[in-house]
Amino acid sequence: MNTTLVSLNLITRDMGASIERLESRADIQREVDYYNETIGTIKTPEQLVGDTRLFNFAMKAHGLEDMAYAKAFMLKVLKEGRDADDAFANTLADPRYRDFADTFDFARHGETATIFTKAQQGVIDKYLVQTLETEAGETDQGVRLALYFQRKAPQISSYFDILADPALSQVVRTALSIPQETAAIDIDKQAAMMADRLPLSDLKDPEKLDELVERFANLWQVQNGGTQGGIPPGSPAQLLMPASPMGISADLMLQIAQLRR
């Protein structure tokens, strides 16, 4: 059985080949083909949300697979777009909704929203990466966390970006040997603690980023007793797992319930 680091390196040493192997599978190719053939025919938010197969593909591509049931909620995200400061997606803390609204910008482009590359091949590329990460996590959640961190690291601009994402913060705390219990203390103190140990510039330096991820993988292996898939209930690693309501705030659940009425 491979260690977390070995399993991670097997995927990342040639990410392009890993994606190609995934895309060549019949089950994946069917979904990709359906999306590719259908998305250009979608002219309205209602049509996108109304095609369950297409909608689920798009949601998974944006890491929102666990929210595919909240169609009224996502319809509001799509209809209001992102241009207005008070647009629904802009009021939500989770950046995935803003990304979704940007990809399918019906508010700005109307019926032509789905003709752009970002709504076509861009979504397919995201879907393949999400699927790769998800399947890696089925045998070792440490690998999934590491892949996710590598993908998100270039977008991190503050320590609060890390702290706002349970998976990112789990990786950083593990790699820096910061006790997980510190998640309960004042957020400014948490940010200062990370700042003392990790310059944000390291996340933009490929060599230093690799060193950080390698340290995480090795410590993850030690802390989890060499097990591959066993993650305690409630762990931030579980927040990356599909079809899980964990990590959805009470306020967000209330908004979803209100939109269903």
CORCORLIN-V983778 format. One record per residue. N is the residue number from 0. RES is the residue in one letter. SS is DSSP state (alpha for helix, beta for strand, coil for the rest). BURIAL is + if it has 16 or more other ideal C-beta (glycine too) atoms within 10 Angstrom, else -. Layout:
BEGIN
N | RES | SS | BURIAL
N | RES | SS | BURIAL
END
This chain:
BEGIN
0 | M | coil | -
1 | N | coil | -
2 | T | coil | +
3 | T | alpha | +
4 | L | alpha | +
5 | V | alpha | -
6 | S | alpha | +
7 | L | alpha | +
8 | N | alpha | -
9 | L | alpha | -
10 | I | alpha | +
11 | T | alpha | -
12 | R | coil | -
13 | D | coil | -
14 | M | alpha | -
15 | G | alpha | -
16 | A | alpha | -
17 | S | alpha | +
18 | I | alpha | +
19 | E | alpha | -
20 | R | alpha | -
21 | L | alpha | +
22 | E | alpha | +
23 | S | coil | -
24 | R | coil | -
25 | A | alpha | -
26 | D | alpha | -
27 | I | alpha | +
28 | Q | alpha | -
29 | R | alpha | -
30 | E | alpha | +
31 | V | alpha | +
32 | D | alpha | -
33 | Y | alpha | -
34 | Y | alpha | +
35 | N | alpha | -
36 | E | alpha | -
37 | T | alpha | +
38 | I | alpha | +
39 | G | alpha | -
40 | T | alpha | -
41 | I | coil | +
42 | K | coil | -
43 | T | coil | +
44 | P | alpha | +
45 | E | alpha | -
46 | Q | alpha | +
47 | L | alpha | +
48 | V | alpha | +
49 | G | alpha | -
50 | D | coil | +
51 | T | alpha | -
52 | R | alpha | -
53 | L | alpha | +
54 | F | alpha | +
55 | N | alpha | -
56 | F | alpha | +
57 | A | alpha | +
58 | M | alpha | +
59 | K | alpha | +
60 | A | alpha | +
61 | H | coil | +
62 | G | coil | +
63 | L | coil | +
64 | E | alpha | +
65 | D | alpha | +
66 | M | alpha | +
67 | A | coil | +
68 | Y | coil | -
69 | A | coil | +
70 | K | alpha | +
71 | A | alpha | -
72 | F | alpha | +
73 | M | alpha | +
74 | L | alpha | +
75 | K | alpha | +
76 | V | alpha | +
77 | L | alpha | +
78 | K | alpha | +
79 | E | alpha | +
80 | G | coil | +
81 | R | coil | +
82 | D | coil | -
83 | A | coil | -
84 | D | coil | -
85 | D | coil | -
86 | A | coil | +
87 | F | alpha | +
88 | A | alpha | +
89 | N | alpha | +
90 | T | alpha | -
91 | L | coil | +
92 | A | coil | -
93 | D | coil | +
94 | P | alpha | +
95 | R | alpha | -
96 | Y | alpha | +
97 | R | alpha | +
98 | D | alpha | +
99 | F | alpha | +
100 | A | alpha | +
101 | D | alpha | +
102 | T | alpha | +
103 | F | coil | +
104 | D | coil | +
105 | F | alpha | +
106 | A | alpha | +
107 | R | alpha | -
108 | H | alpha | -
109 | G | alpha | -
110 | E | alpha | -
111 | T | alpha | -
112 | A | alpha | +
113 | T | alpha | +
114 | I | alpha | -
115 | F | coil | -
116 | T | alpha | -
117 | K | alpha | +
118 | A | alpha | +
119 | Q | coil | +
120 | Q | alpha | -
121 | G | alpha | -
122 | V | alpha | +
123 | I | alpha | +
124 | D | alpha | -
125 | K | alpha | +
126 | Y | alpha | +
127 | L | alpha | +
128 | V | alpha | +
129 | Q | alpha | +
130 | T | alpha | +
131 | L | alpha | +
132 | E | alpha | +
133 | T | alpha | +
134 | E | alpha | -
135 | A | alpha | +
136 | G | alpha | +
137 | E | coil | -
138 | T | coil | -
139 | D | coil | +
140 | Q | alpha | +
141 | G | alpha | +
142 | V | alpha | +
143 | R | alpha | +
144 | L | alpha | +
145 | A | alpha | +
146 | L | alpha | +
147 | Y | alpha | +
148 | F | alpha | +
149 | Q | alpha | +
150 | R | alpha | -
151 | K | alpha | +
152 | A | alpha | +
153 | P | coil | -
154 | Q | coil | -
155 | I | coil | +
156 | S | coil | -
157 | S | coil | -
158 | Y | alpha | +
159 | F | alpha | -
160 | D | alpha | +
161 | I | alpha | +
162 | L | alpha | +
163 | A | coil | -
164 | D | coil | +
165 | P | alpha | +
166 | A | alpha | +
167 | L | alpha | +
168 | S | alpha | +
169 | Q | alpha | +
170 | V | alpha | +
171 | V | alpha | +
172 | R | alpha | +
173 | T | alpha | +
174 | A | alpha | +
175 | L | coil | +
176 | S | coil | -
177 | I | coil | +
178 | P | coil | -
179 | Q | alpha | -
180 | E | alpha | -
181 | T | alpha | -
182 | A | alpha | -
183 | A | alpha | -
184 | I | coil | -
185 | D | coil | -
186 | I | alpha | -
187 | D | alpha | -
188 | K | alpha | -
189 | Q | alpha | +
190 | A | alpha | -
191 | A | alpha | -
192 | M | alpha | +
193 | M | alpha | +
194 | A | alpha | -
195 | D | alpha | -
196 | R | alpha | -
197 | L | coil | +
198 | P | coil | -
199 | L | alpha | -
200 | S | alpha | -
201 | D | alpha | -
202 | L | alpha | +
203 | K | alpha | -
204 | D | coil | -
205 | P | alpha | -
206 | E | alpha | -
207 | K | alpha | -
208 | L | alpha | +
209 | D | alpha | -
210 | E | alpha | -
211 | L | alpha | +
212 | V | alpha | +
213 | E | alpha | +
214 | R | alpha | +
215 | F | alpha | +
216 | A | alpha | +
217 | N | alpha | +
218 | L | alpha | +
219 | W | alpha | +
220 | Q | alpha | +
221 | V | alpha | -
222 | Q | alpha | -
223 | N | coil | +
224 | G | coil | -
225 | G | coil | -
226 | T | coil | -
227 | Q | coil | +
228 | G | coil | -
229 | G | coil | -
230 | I | coil | +
231 | P | coil | -
232 | P | coil | -
233 | G | coil | -
234 | S | coil | +
235 | P | alpha | +
236 | A | alpha | +
237 | Q | alpha | +
238 | L | alpha | +
239 | L | alpha | +
240 | M | coil | +
241 | P | coil | -
242 | A | coil | -
243 | S | coil | -
244 | P | coil | -
245 | M | coil | -
246 | G | coil | +
247 | I | coil | -
248 | S | coil | -
249 | A | alpha | -
250 | D | alpha | -
251 | L | alpha | +
252 | M | alpha | -
253 | L | alpha | -
254 | Q | alpha | +
255 | I | alpha | +
256 | A | alpha | -
257 | Q | alpha | -
258 | L | alpha | -
259 | R | alpha | -
260 | R | coil | -
END
